[in-house]
Amino acid sequence: MQVMHISKREEQDRLRREAQEARAAADAAAAKAAQLEQAALEAGTSLAPPPQPAAPAAPRVAEPEVPRSPDDDDFGGMTMADLMGGSEPRQKPTQRQQAPGGLQRSVDDFDFDEDAFLAALDENEPVGTTGDVVTGTVIGMESDGVYVDIGGKAPGFMPKSECGLGVITNLKERFPKGLEIEVLVTREQNADGMVTISCRALALRQSWDKVKQLEKEGKVAQVKVSGFNRGGVTCDLEGLRGFIPRSQLQEGENHEALVGKTLGVAFLEVNPETRKLVLSEKKAATAARFAELEVGQLVEGHVAAVKPYGLFIDLGGISGLLHQSMITGGSLRSLREVFDQGDTVKALITELDPGRGRIALNTAMLEGQPGELLINRDAVMAEASERANRARNVLRQQEQSAG
């Protein structure tokens, strides 16, 4: 039993010695290979060192060592030191690329141009985000639509129904090859890089923008009545379908007779999101009348209504308010003390608000002295034109002081 223990110990010692010798030989071979590789790099070549046979280890009694090339197994490029896990692992050589002429080049040898890289990214960047307006050139046509080059890796496609407002009977005539057009992107690119575009959607967007601007400026638009229903009439404005309620027509009782006629209208509601365009002929008449008026102008009308706070004066289609504080500079006991319903009144315009339909009037500024209208109303009204010139100078001074 003791003899067996001694034999085992001797065998273990022998194997350790052989391993140490093999490790030392491998380290020496690795160091030599590194020196040769460095010398080759310095000489301007990148030739890989030829495979070296591993240093023969001390012969074993049971299994004699057979020299093998690294290419014969799956550990090509690794040294014995790497396998044995001895000293610090050797770094794996940089991957090299075979260049024309037989020389090898590493990745670091290639030039890197950042501008060229960014340009390549731009070339492959998706063209057209939903809602973008882009310019392109017609390059082809199908029975169901038009192909437009908008600068992407694939052309944009415009379905026939999106080629414009109204009905287009001849696509080839409307969109000849080479025609440059502006379109709206309605759907971003698919897997093939193609985007869906539309002339119709762009035209509608532009029409709504024009109509909103007209509303903002308080302009009167001319429209042609295209149809009618029980609630009013329909019309076309900038390619959009508008509606005029019967209550907003000058001739609402016989509105079906208006089909085909042109009307002047103002805007009651402009909403692109809900596609609501509601118009008014009566408001347009008011707007047209407002356009004839200005602050400081002397106007003539008759008392249409007497209210606790003042008098409403009918100026011919529109009404102005003569507030009780603006009737006279004297002490007024009753509104009817100076003017009663149906009386003719000449007054100065002191304020105009077309958006709200308001006109502020003033007769006190026509008085030579406060309360003159209470004493001699007819004389003040007869001389209103001459007195209005003096009153306008007062208004200008007030505006300058306020400014």
C-alpha positions as CSV (number, residue, x, y, z in Angstrom):
1,M,0.0,0.0,0.0
2,Q,2.8,2.4,0.9
3,V,4.6,1.5,-2.4
4,M,1.5,2.5,-4.4
5,H,1.4,5.9,-2.6
6,I,5.0,6.5,-3.4
7,S,4.4,5.6,-7.1
8,K,1.5,8.0,-7.3
9,R,3.4,10.8,-5.8
10,E,6.3,10.2,-8.2
11,E,3.9,10.2,-11.1
12,Q,2.3,13.5,-10.0
13,D,5.8,15.1,-9.6
14,R,6.8,14.0,-13.0
15,L,3.7,15.4,-14.6
16,R,4.2,18.7,-12.9
17,R,7.7,19.0,-14.1
18,E,6.7,18.2,-17.7
19,A,3.9,20.8,-17.5
20,Q,6.3,23.4,-16.3
21,E,8.8,22.6,-19.0
22,A,6.0,22.7,-21.7
23,R,4.8,26.1,-20.3
24,A,8.3,27.6,-20.3
25,A,8.9,26.4,-23.9
26,A,5.5,27.8,-25.0
27,D,6.2,31.2,-23.4
28,A,9.6,31.4,-25.1
29,A,7.9,30.6,-28.5
30,A,5.2,33.2,-27.9
31,A,7.8,35.9,-27.0
32,K,9.8,35.0,-30.2
33,A,6.6,35.2,-32.3
34,A,5.7,38.7,-30.9
35,Q,9.2,39.9,-31.7
36,L,9.0,38.7,-35.3
37,E,5.6,40.2,-35.8
38,Q,6.8,43.6,-34.4
39,A,9.8,43.5,-36.7
40,A,7.6,42.8,-39.7
41,L,5.3,45.8,-38.9
42,E,8.3,48.1,-38.5
43,A,9.6,46.9,-41.9
44,G,6.4,48.1,-43.5
45,T,4.8,44.7,-44.1
46,S,2.0,43.0,-42.3
47,L,2.8,39.4,-43.2
48,A,1.5,37.1,-40.6
49,P,4.2,35.0,-39.0
50,P,4.3,31.4,-40.4
51,P,2.9,28.9,-38.1
52,Q,5.6,27.5,-35.8
53,P,5.5,24.0,-34.5
54,A,5.1,23.9,-30.7
55,A,8.2,23.2,-28.8
56,P,8.3,19.5,-28.0
57,A,7.5,18.8,-24.4
58,A,9.4,16.3,-22.4
59,P,8.6,12.8,-23.7
60,R,6.1,10.9,-21.7
61,V,6.4,7.2,-21.2
62,A,2.8,6.3,-21.9
63,E,1.9,8.9,-24.6
64,P,4.7,10.2,-26.8
65,E,4.2,13.9,-28.0
66,V,3.3,14.3,-31.7
67,P,4.0,17.8,-33.2
68,R,0.8,19.5,-34.5
69,S,0.2,22.7,-36.4
70,P,-2.3,25.3,-34.9
71,D,-4.3,24.9,-38.0
72,D,-5.0,21.3,-37.2
73,D,-7.4,22.0,-34.4
74,D,-10.0,24.6,-33.3
75,F,-7.4,26.7,-31.3
76,G,-5.7,28.4,-34.2
77,G,-4.0,31.6,-33.2
78,M,-3.7,30.6,-29.5
79,T,-0.5,29.8,-27.8
80,M,0.2,27.1,-25.2
81,A,0.4,29.8,-22.6
82,D,-3.2,30.8,-23.4
83,L,-4.3,27.2,-23.0
84,M,-2.4,26.6,-19.8
85,G,-3.6,29.8,-18.3
86,G,-0.2,30.7,-17.1
87,S,1.0,34.3,-17.3
88,E,-1.3,37.2,-18.5
89,P,-3.2,36.2,-21.7
90,R,-1.7,37.4,-24.9
91,Q,-3.9,40.0,-26.8
92,K,-5.6,38.6,-29.9
93,P,-4.0,40.2,-33.0
94,T,-6.1,42.9,-34.7
95,Q,-8.2,41.5,-37.5
96,R,-6.6,42.3,-40.8
97,Q,-8.0,42.6,-44.3
98,Q,-6.2,41.3,-47.4
99,A,-5.6,44.2,-49.8
100,P,-4.8,44.0,-53.5
101,G,-1.2,43.0,-54.2
102,G,-1.0,40.5,-51.4
103,L,-0.5,43.0,-48.5
104,Q,-2.7,42.9,-45.5
105,R,-4.3,46.1,-43.9
106,S,-5.9,46.6,-40.6
107,V,-9.1,48.5,-40.0
108,D,-7.1,51.4,-38.6
109,D,-5.3,51.8,-42.0
110,F,-8.5,52.9,-43.7
111,D,-9.4,56.7,-44.0
112,F,-12.6,57.7,-42.1
113,D,-14.4,60.8,-43.6
114,E,-17.0,62.1,-41.1
115,D,-18.6,64.3,-43.8
116,A,-19.0,61.4,-46.2
117,F,-20.5,59.3,-43.4
118,L,-23.1,62.0,-42.6
119,A,-23.8,62.5,-46.3
120,A,-24.5,58.7,-46.6
121,L,-26.9,59.0,-43.7
122,D,-28.7,61.9,-45.3
123,E,-29.1,59.9,-48.5
124,N,-30.8,57.1,-46.7
125,E,-32.9,59.3,-44.4
126,P,-36.6,58.7,-44.9
127,V,-38.2,61.4,-47.0
128,G,-41.6,62.8,-46.1
129,T,-43.3,63.0,-42.7
130,T,-47.0,63.0,-42.5
131,G,-48.1,66.6,-42.9
132,D,-45.0,67.8,-44.7
133,V,-45.3,69.8,-48.0
134,V,-42.7,68.6,-50.5
135,T,-41.9,69.4,-54.2
136,G,-41.4,66.6,-56.7
137,T,-41.4,65.7,-60.4
138,V,-43.9,63.5,-62.2
139,I,-42.1,60.4,-63.4
140,G,-44.8,57.9,-64.2
141,M,-48.5,57.0,-64.2
142,E,-50.9,54.2,-63.6
143,S,-54.6,53.9,-64.2
144,D,-55.1,54.4,-60.4
145,G,-52.6,57.2,-59.8
146,V,-49.4,59.1,-60.4
147,Y,-45.8,58.5,-59.4
148,V,-43.8,61.5,-58.2
149,D,-40.1,61.7,-57.5
150,I,-39.8,63.5,-54.2
151,G,-36.1,62.6,-53.5
152,G,-36.6,59.3,-51.5
153,K,-35.3,55.9,-52.3
154,A,-38.7,55.1,-53.9
155,P,-41.1,57.5,-55.6
156,G,-44.2,58.9,-53.9
157,F,-47.6,57.6,-55.1
158,M,-50.6,59.9,-55.5
159,P,-53.9,58.0,-55.8
160,K,-56.3,59.3,-58.5
161,S,-58.8,60.5,-55.9
162,E,-56.1,62.7,-54.4
163,C,-55.0,64.4,-57.6
164,G,-57.0,67.6,-57.0
165,L,-60.2,69.2,-56.1
166,G,-63.2,68.2,-58.2
167,V,-63.1,65.5,-60.9
168,I,-60.1,65.0,-63.1
169,T,-60.9,63.1,-66.2
170,N,-57.5,63.0,-68.0
171,L,-54.6,62.3,-65.7
172,K,-52.0,62.4,-68.5
173,E,-53.1,65.8,-69.6
174,R,-53.2,67.1,-66.0
175,F,-49.9,65.5,-64.9
176,P,-47.5,65.2,-67.9
177,K,-44.1,63.6,-67.3
178,G,-41.5,66.1,-66.0
179,L,-44.1,68.4,-64.4
180,E,-42.9,69.8,-61.1
181,I,-45.7,69.8,-58.5
182,E,-46.1,70.6,-54.8
183,V,-47.8,67.8,-52.7
184,L,-48.7,67.0,-49.1
185,V,-47.5,63.8,-47.5
186,T,-50.5,61.9,-46.2
187,R,-48.8,58.6,-45.2
188,E,-45.2,57.9,-44.3
189,Q,-43.1,55.4,-46.3
190,N,-43.9,51.7,-46.2
191,A,-41.4,48.9,-46.2
192,D,-40.5,49.6,-49.8
193,G,-39.7,53.3,-49.0
194,M,-42.8,54.6,-50.8
195,V,-44.9,57.4,-49.3
196,T,-48.5,58.4,-50.2
197,I,-48.9,62.0,-51.3
198,S,-51.9,64.2,-52.3
199,C,-52.5,67.4,-54.3
200,R,-56.1,67.5,-53.0
201,A,-55.2,67.6,-49.3
202,L,-52.7,70.4,-50.0
203,A,-55.3,72.4,-51.9
204,L,-57.8,71.9,-49.1
205,R,-55.2,73.1,-46.5
206,Q,-54.4,76.2,-48.6
207,S,-58.1,76.9,-49.0
208,W,-58.8,76.8,-45.3
209,D,-55.8,79.1,-44.7
210,K,-57.2,81.6,-47.2
211,V,-60.7,81.5,-45.7
212,K,-59.4,81.9,-42.2
213,Q,-57.4,85.0,-43.3
214,L,-60.5,86.4,-45.0
215,E,-62.5,85.9,-41.7
216,K,-59.7,87.5,-39.7
217,E,-59.7,90.6,-41.9
218,G,-63.5,90.8,-41.8
219,K,-63.7,90.6,-45.6
220,V,-66.8,90.0,-47.7
221,A,-66.5,87.0,-50.1
222,Q,-68.5,86.4,-53.3
223,V,-70.0,82.9,-53.6
224,K,-72.2,81.1,-56.1
225,V,-75.2,79.2,-54.7
226,S,-74.9,75.5,-55.8
227,G,-77.9,73.9,-53.9
228,F,-80.5,74.3,-51.2
229,N,-82.2,72.3,-48.5
230,R,-84.9,73.0,-45.9
231,G,-82.4,74.8,-43.6
232,G,-80.7,77.0,-46.2
233,V,-78.4,77.0,-49.3
234,T,-75.0,75.6,-50.1
235,C,-72.3,77.3,-52.0
236,D,-68.6,76.9,-53.0
237,L,-65.8,79.1,-51.7
238,E,-62.1,78.4,-52.5
239,G,-63.0,74.8,-53.3
240,L,-64.8,74.4,-50.0
241,R,-68.4,73.6,-49.4
242,G,-70.1,76.4,-47.4
243,F,-73.6,76.7,-45.9
244,I,-75.8,79.8,-45.5
245,P,-78.8,79.3,-43.0
246,R,-82.1,80.7,-44.2
247,S,-82.1,83.1,-41.2
248,Q,-78.9,84.6,-42.6
249,L,-80.3,85.2,-46.1
250,Q,-81.8,88.5,-47.3
251,E,-84.5,86.5,-49.1
252,G,-84.9,83.5,-46.8
253,E,-88.5,82.9,-47.7
254,N,-87.7,82.0,-51.3
255,H,-84.3,80.6,-50.9
256,E,-84.6,77.9,-53.6
257,A,-84.7,80.7,-56.2
258,L,-81.1,81.7,-55.2
259,V,-79.5,78.6,-56.9
260,G,-77.0,79.8,-59.5
261,K,-76.9,83.4,-58.1
262,T,-73.8,85.1,-56.6
263,L,-74.1,86.4,-53.1
264,G,-71.9,88.5,-50.9
265,V,-71.3,86.7,-47.6
266,A,-69.4,87.2,-44.3
267,F,-68.2,84.5,-42.0
268,L,-70.1,83.0,-39.0
269,E,-68.0,79.9,-38.4
270,V,-64.7,78.7,-39.9
271,N,-63.5,75.4,-38.5
272,P,-61.1,73.2,-40.6
273,E,-61.1,70.4,-38.0
274,T,-64.8,69.8,-38.2
275,R,-64.9,71.1,-41.8
276,K,-67.6,73.6,-40.9
277,L,-67.9,76.7,-43.0
278,V,-71.0,78.7,-42.1
279,L,-71.7,82.0,-43.9
280,S,-74.1,84.9,-43.7
281,E,-75.5,87.3,-46.3
282,K,-77.0,89.6,-43.7
283,K,-73.7,89.9,-41.9
284,A,-72.0,90.7,-45.2
285,A,-74.5,93.6,-45.8
286,T,-73.7,94.8,-42.3
287,A,-69.9,94.5,-43.0
288,A,-70.4,96.4,-46.3
289,R,-72.2,99.2,-44.5
290,F,-69.5,99.3,-41.8
291,A,-67.0,99.8,-44.6
292,E,-68.7,103.0,-45.5
293,L,-68.4,104.5,-42.0
294,E,-65.6,106.0,-40.0
295,V,-65.0,107.6,-36.6
296,G,-65.9,111.3,-36.7
297,Q,-68.5,110.9,-39.5
298,L,-71.8,112.7,-39.1
299,V,-74.7,110.2,-39.8
300,E,-78.5,110.6,-39.9
301,G,-81.1,108.1,-38.8
302,H,-84.3,107.7,-36.8
303,V,-85.0,106.4,-33.3
304,A,-85.8,102.7,-33.6
305,A,-86.1,101.9,-29.9
306,V,-86.0,103.7,-26.6
307,K,-84.2,101.7,-23.8
308,P,-83.5,102.7,-20.2
309,Y,-79.8,103.1,-21.0
310,G,-80.2,105.0,-24.3
311,L,-81.6,105.1,-27.9
312,F,-81.0,102.8,-30.8
313,I,-80.7,104.7,-34.0
314,D,-81.5,102.9,-37.3
315,L,-78.8,104.0,-39.8
316,G,-80.1,102.0,-42.8
317,G,-79.5,98.3,-42.2
318,I,-77.4,98.7,-39.1
319,S,-78.1,100.3,-35.7
320,G,-76.0,102.6,-33.6
321,L,-76.4,103.2,-29.8
322,L,-76.9,106.8,-28.5
323,H,-76.1,106.2,-24.8
324,Q,-78.0,108.4,-22.4
325,S,-74.7,110.0,-21.2
326,M,-73.9,111.1,-24.8
327,I,-77.3,112.8,-25.6
328,T,-76.6,116.1,-24.0
329,G,-74.2,117.8,-21.7
330,G,-77.1,119.1,-19.6
331,S,-79.1,117.4,-16.9
332,L,-81.5,114.9,-18.5
333,R,-84.6,114.0,-16.6
334,S,-86.0,111.6,-19.2
335,L,-84.7,110.1,-22.4
336,R,-87.8,111.2,-24.3
337,E,-87.1,114.8,-23.2
338,V,-84.9,115.3,-26.3
339,F,-85.7,112.5,-28.7
340,D,-88.7,110.1,-28.9
341,Q,-89.3,107.0,-31.0
342,G,-89.4,107.7,-34.7
343,D,-87.6,111.1,-34.4
344,T,-84.9,112.0,-36.9
345,V,-81.4,112.3,-35.3
346,K,-78.1,113.5,-36.6
347,A,-75.1,112.3,-34.6
348,L,-71.4,111.8,-34.7
349,I,-69.8,108.4,-34.7
350,T,-67.3,108.2,-31.8
351,E,-66.6,104.4,-32.0
352,L,-66.8,101.6,-34.5
353,D,-66.4,97.8,-33.9
354,P,-67.2,95.9,-37.1
355,G,-66.3,92.5,-35.4
356,R,-69.0,93.0,-32.8
357,G,-71.3,95.0,-35.0
358,R,-71.3,98.0,-32.6
359,I,-71.5,101.8,-33.4
360,A,-71.3,104.4,-30.6
361,L,-73.1,107.8,-31.4
362,N,-72.9,111.2,-29.8
363,T,-75.1,114.3,-30.1
364,A,-73.8,116.2,-27.0
365,M,-70.6,117.1,-29.0
366,L,-72.9,119.1,-31.4
367,E,-74.0,121.4,-28.6
368,G,-72.5,124.9,-28.4
369,Q,-73.0,124.9,-24.7
370,P,-74.0,122.0,-22.3
371,G,-77.8,121.4,-22.4
372,E,-78.4,123.3,-25.6
373,L,-80.4,120.3,-27.1
374,L,-82.8,120.6,-24.1
375,I,-83.6,124.2,-25.1
376,N,-83.3,124.4,-28.9
377,R,-83.0,120.9,-30.4
378,D,-84.1,121.9,-33.9
379,A,-81.4,124.6,-34.3
380,V,-78.7,122.1,-33.2
381,M,-79.9,119.5,-35.7
382,A,-80.1,122.1,-38.5
383,E,-76.6,123.3,-38.0
384,A,-75.2,119.8,-37.3
385,S,-72.9,119.7,-40.4
386,E,-71.1,123.0,-39.4
387,R,-70.9,121.9,-35.7
388,A,-69.6,118.5,-36.7
389,N,-66.3,120.1,-38.0
390,R,-65.6,121.6,-34.6
391,A,-66.5,118.3,-32.9
392,R,-64.1,116.4,-35.2
393,N,-61.2,118.6,-34.0
394,V,-62.2,117.7,-30.4
395,L,-62.1,114.0,-31.3
396,R,-58.7,114.2,-32.9
397,Q,-57.3,116.0,-29.8
398,Q,-58.8,113.2,-27.7
399,E,-57.2,110.5,-29.9
400,Q,-53.8,112.2,-29.7
401,S,-54.0,112.5,-25.9
402,A,-55.0,108.8,-25.7
403,G,-52.2,107.8,-28.1
